[in-house]
């Protein structure tokens, strides 16, 4: 952490670093993720001397992480889409691929 960081940012850094290590990231990678996240939050809240345009105008780290955790990497799986199509009595769903099922179901 940069010198002069607030205790809140120190706690945030440690929490993010520990979470990344629990997910299986190496110690170095966990430190990098934590530092980048905390630095972005510092820039967004005006706590840093300089800030890039993406740091201040882009989504916050918490919004981005929440978005990823809820929608998943590629949305619902083929099996989930297929089961939904069967429940909704979509004709011909057994011969459709994932993108066709998504289109038919309006995903």
N, C-alpha and C positions, 0 to 999 in steps of 0.2 A: 504494500500500500504506500502511496505517496506520503511524505512526511506532512504532518498537520491535518491529516484526515480525522474526521469526527469519530467518536466512539461508535456511533450508529453505523457508519460506513465500515469500520473495522469488524463489527459483528456481522454485517451483511456479507463482507468478503469471506469470513470464516465459514459462515453458513453455506454459501454457494460452493466454496472449495470442498467442504465436507460432503455436500450432496453429490458433487461431481465425482468424488472419489468413491462414494458408495455405489454410484452407477457403473463403476469400473474404469473410469478415466485414470491415466497415470497421474502422479503427483504434480509433475510439471504442467501437464495439460489442464489439470484441475485449477492450478494457480492462475494459468493464463485465462481460462474462462471466467474465473472470479474477478480478476483484475479488470478485464474488458467490460464485464457487466457493471461493476461498481463505478468504473470511470465514466461509462455512458450515463449512469444515473446521476453522477456528480455533475456532468456537463448539462444534463437536462434540467437540473434544479439550480443551475447557476453557481455551483460550488467550485468550479475549476476556472483557471485563468483563460484558457482557450477551449473552444469546442468546435467540432466539425459540423457541417450542415446536417449530415445524416444523424449525428448524435442528438441534435436538438429537434429535428423535424420528423424523424422516423418513429415507428412504434416503440413504446418502452419495452424493456426487457421482459417485464412481467406480462405485458399483453402478448408479446410474441411467444413466450413460453406457454402461456395458457392456451393460446390458439393451437399450438402444436399438440399439446397434450389432449385436447378435446377432439380434434378432427383427425388425428393420426397422420401418418406419412402420405397415404394415398386414399384416404377415406375408407368407406366400407369395403370389406373383402368380397371376392366373387361369391363365396358361399353365403355371406350375409345378404347380398343383393338377390341371389337366386331364391333364398328362403322368403324374402319380402315379395318377390314377384309371384311365387307360388301362393302366398297368403292373399295377394291381390288378384289372383286368377288371371295373370297375364298369359296370353296364348303364345306358344312358341318359345318360352323362356329357356327350355332345355337346350336349344340349338344356338343361343346367343352367347357372345363373349362378354367380358366385364364391361367394356365401354358401351356395348349395345344395351345391356341391362341398365346401366346408369342413365342412359338417354331415355329409355322407355319408362323408367321410374321417376324421371325428373330430378336426378341427383346432380 
